[in-house]
Amino acid sequence: QVQLVESGGGLVQPGGSLRLSCAASGMIFRINAMGWYRQAPGKQRELVARIISGFSSNYADSVKGRFTISRDNAKNTVYLQMNSLKPEDTAVYYCNFDVRGLDYWGKGILVTVSS
């Protein structure tokens, strides 16, 4: 089993920044990909950013140029640096690990962008 714990969410004003972290523990033998998804009220969960083994990454068009995903292999941790935040970025953010082809999810962390 793999456990994921997110941290770093909260309330921020438009134009501000937050950094999300997701630390994995448990039986981690091969991580194929790490990613962040989000779900806003009344909407479906969507991909925000994903980083693949080998360090290639992809982003949703809505966050390109503002968000950066990174990883620390030694700590089994993935980060999401979010800059120039907008009210439409308000959502519950979930981290996701693909470990040996199996998907694992964190419980989610709330990010609220509001003045």
Secondary structure, DSSP 8 states (H G I E B T S, - for coil): -EEEEEE--EEE-TT--EEEEEEEEES-S-EEEEEEEEE-TTS--EEEEEEETTS-EEE-TTTTTTEEEEEEGGGTEEEEEE-S--GGG-EEEEEEEEETTEEEE---EEEEE--
